[in-house]
Amino acid sequence: MIFFDLHREQVFDPKTHVEKILGRIGDGDVTVACWEPGQISPDHCHPFATEIYYCVEGGGVMHSPQGSVDVVPGAFVVHPAGEMHEYVNGPTRTLLFRVRYGTDMSPRIRAWRGNPDWVPDARDIEFFGG
C-alpha cells in the first residue's frame, strides 16, 4: 500500500506548474500537480504512456484534438498514449492528482504558449518532424 495526503504534498510555484512524483508503481507513477492561476501546460503527448488527471480542487480547461472539457473538482480526464493535450488553469490555485502508466512516461512537446523561453529539444523535433 502507498498512502499520501495530497494537501500536505502540494507545492506551488508562480513561474511554472509543479508536478511532484509521489511514488512509482510498476510501469507508472502517481503525482500531485499544482497550478497557479492562469498557468498553461505544454501542448504535448506521451507516446508510450496513458495519463489520467483527477481534479481535487480548483480547475481549468483541458484541450485535445477531440475538443475541450472543463476540469472541475471531482472530474477526471484520461489521455490514451499518444493523445495531444494542453491544460489551461483557471482563476484559482488548482490541485490535480495524476497517474501515468506505460513503457516510457516522457513527453513530446509540440508547443508551450505558457512558457516563452521554451525551445524544443531533439526528441521533440524528431517526433513532430520539424
C-alpha positions as CSV (number, residue, x, y, z in Angstrom):
1,M,0.0,0.0,0.0
2,I,1.1,3.5,-0.7
3,F,-0.6,6.4,1.1
4,F,-0.3,10.2,0.5
5,D,-2.1,13.3,1.8
6,L,-2.3,15.4,-1.4
7,H,-2.9,18.6,0.5
8,R,0.3,18.1,2.5
9,E,2.2,17.2,-0.7
10,Q,1.1,20.3,-2.7
11,V,3.8,22.7,-3.8
12,F,3.1,25.9,-5.8
13,D,5.5,28.0,-7.9
14,P,4.4,31.3,-9.5
15,K,6.7,30.7,-12.5
16,T,5.5,27.2,-13.6
17,H,3.2,24.5,-12.6
18,V,4.7,21.8,-10.3
19,E,4.4,18.1,-10.9
20,K,5.7,16.2,-7.9
21,I,6.1,12.5,-8.3
22,L,4.9,10.9,-5.1
23,G,5.6,7.3,-6.0
24,R,6.4,4.8,-8.7
25,I,4.3,1.6,-9.1
26,G,5.2,-1.0,-11.7
27,D,5.2,0.8,-15.1
28,G,3.7,4.0,-13.8
29,D,3.8,6.8,-11.3
30,V,1.4,8.9,-9.2
31,T,1.8,12.6,-9.0
32,V,0.4,15.7,-7.4
33,A,0.2,18.6,-10.0
34,C,-0.1,22.1,-8.6
35,W,-1.2,25.1,-10.7
36,E,-1.2,28.8,-10.0
37,P,-4.0,30.9,-11.7
38,G,-3.6,31.1,-15.5
39,Q,-0.7,28.7,-15.8
40,I,-0.6,26.6,-19.0
41,S,0.9,23.2,-19.6
42,P,2.9,22.4,-22.8
43,D,0.9,21.2,-25.7
44,H,2.2,17.6,-25.5
45,C,1.7,13.9,-25.6
46,H,3.2,10.8,-24.0
47,P,3.7,8.5,-27.0
48,F,4.1,5.4,-24.8
49,A,2.0,6.2,-21.7
50,T,-1.6,6.8,-20.7
51,E,-2.1,9.9,-18.5
52,I,-5.0,10.4,-16.1
53,Y,-5.8,13.6,-14.3
54,Y,-8.3,13.9,-11.3
55,C,-9.2,17.4,-10.1
56,V,-9.2,17.7,-6.3
57,E,-9.8,21.4,-6.1
58,G,-9.7,24.4,-8.4
59,G,-10.0,23.7,-12.1
60,G,-9.4,24.9,-15.7
61,V,-9.8,23.6,-19.2
62,M,-8.2,20.6,-20.9
63,H,-7.8,20.8,-24.6
64,S,-7.2,17.9,-27.0
65,P,-7.8,17.3,-30.7
66,Q,-11.2,15.8,-29.7
67,G,-12.3,19.1,-28.1
68,S,-12.1,20.9,-24.8
69,V,-13.6,20.0,-21.4
70,D,-14.0,21.9,-18.2
71,V,-11.9,20.3,-15.4
72,V,-13.7,20.9,-12.1
73,P,-13.4,19.2,-8.6
74,G,-14.4,15.6,-8.9
75,A,-13.8,15.4,-12.7
76,F,-11.1,13.3,-14.3
77,V,-9.6,13.2,-17.8
78,V,-8.0,10.2,-19.5
79,H,-5.4,10.7,-22.3
80,P,-4.6,7.5,-24.1
81,A,-0.9,7.1,-25.1
82,G,-0.1,9.5,-27.9
83,E,-3.0,11.9,-27.5
84,M,-2.0,15.6,-27.6
85,H,-3.3,17.7,-24.8
86,E,-2.9,21.1,-23.1
87,Y,-4.2,22.2,-19.7
88,V,-5.0,25.8,-19.0
89,N,-5.6,26.6,-15.4
90,G,-8.5,28.8,-14.3
91,P,-8.5,31.8,-11.9
92,T,-7.7,29.9,-8.7
93,R,-5.0,27.6,-7.5
94,T,-5.6,24.0,-8.6
95,L,-4.6,20.7,-7.2
96,L,-4.7,17.7,-9.6
97,F,-3.9,14.1,-8.9
98,R,-2.2,12.4,-11.9
99,V,-1.5,8.8,-12.8
100,R,0.7,7.8,-15.7
101,Y,1.5,4.3,-16.8
102,G,3.3,2.8,-19.8
103,T,6.7,1.8,-21.1
104,D,8.0,5.4,-21.2
105,M,6.3,8.4,-19.5
106,S,8.4,11.1,-21.1
107,P,6.5,13.7,-23.0
108,R,7.0,15.1,-26.5
109,I,6.2,18.8,-26.6
110,R,4.8,20.5,-29.7
111,A,4.5,24.0,-28.2
112,W,4.3,25.7,-24.9
113,R,2.4,29.0,-25.1
114,G,2.7,29.3,-21.2
115,N,6.5,29.5,-21.4
116,P,8.0,32.0,-23.8
117,D,11.5,30.6,-23.0
118,W,10.8,27.1,-24.1
119,V,12.6,25.6,-27.1
120,P,12.1,22.1,-28.5
121,D,14.7,19.5,-27.8
122,A,16.0,17.0,-30.4
123,R,13.4,14.4,-29.4
124,D,10.5,16.9,-29.8
125,I,11.9,18.0,-33.2
126,E,12.3,14.4,-34.4
127,F,8.8,13.4,-33.2
128,F,6.9,16.3,-34.7
129,G,9.1,16.4,-37.8
130,G,10.2,20.0,-37.6
